[in-house]
Amino acid sequence: MEVLQLKYLVAALVYSFAGIIILLVSFWIIEKITPENLWDQIINKQNRALAMLASAFMIAIAIIIASSIHG
């Protein structure tokens, strides 16, 4: 019984790390294809609209990743 629990724990960790990596890579791609530097605009220039757009993008990608992992 304990082997099954360990298997599920390892699977959850692997899928979590895979999801985080996919999320970071997708944000990096969006960062590269936009004309402005998103991180600079959000942090240094306090662009709240762009921060909301970036957070909505991350939430949307996270939902897509979670639903694809869940099946």
Secondary structure, 3 states (H helix, E strand, C coil): CHHHHHHHHHHHHHHHHHHHHHHHHHHHHHHHHCCCCHHHHHHCCCCHHHHHHHHHHHHHHHHHHHHHHHC
